[in-house]
Amino acid sequence: MEVLKYKVIKNKPQYKEYCRKLEELIFSNSKSKEIKEEIALLTLLIEKWDADHNTFNEMNPIELLQSLMKDHDMKAKDLVNLLDVSKGYVSDILNYKKGLSKDVIRKLSEKFKVSHEAFNRPYTLKVDDNYTPLKTRINKKRKPVNA
């Protein structure tokens, strides 16, 4: 009897190993039929684990991001490199001061192998009490026009 190369995921270490293997296969140069089938099988097993064990719908996108960062031992500086954005922008995202752009959502989805919808959901941003929109600040500085 042939031994199965992959089995149904039963624990977090196995899940992480399968994710690592999937990422390795995806970025390999080999695109043979066997590799494509292996990628499809690993994707199916990982998606099944995610559906059974993750509570993405209960988390807002930033909570999800923070949880995924923790699971992948990532720090904010790692997001700066991954997303190709400034440290300030990453800080603003993680502190609920700025929303996720389409490009950021795409990159996060690809990195963490989750659907775009997991990050593309509404959540509340923190508003600074001293913040005045730029348009208002500009209008206040304008001199009145004499007719």
Secondary structure, 3 states (H helix, E strand, C coil): CCCCCCCCCCCHHHHHHHHHHHHHHHCCCCCCHHHHHHHHHHHHHHHHHHHHHCCHHHCCHHHHHHHHHHHCCCCHHHHHHHHCCCHHHHHHHHCCCCCCCHHHHHHHHHHHCCCHHHHCCCCCCCCCCCCCCHHHHHHHHCCCCCC
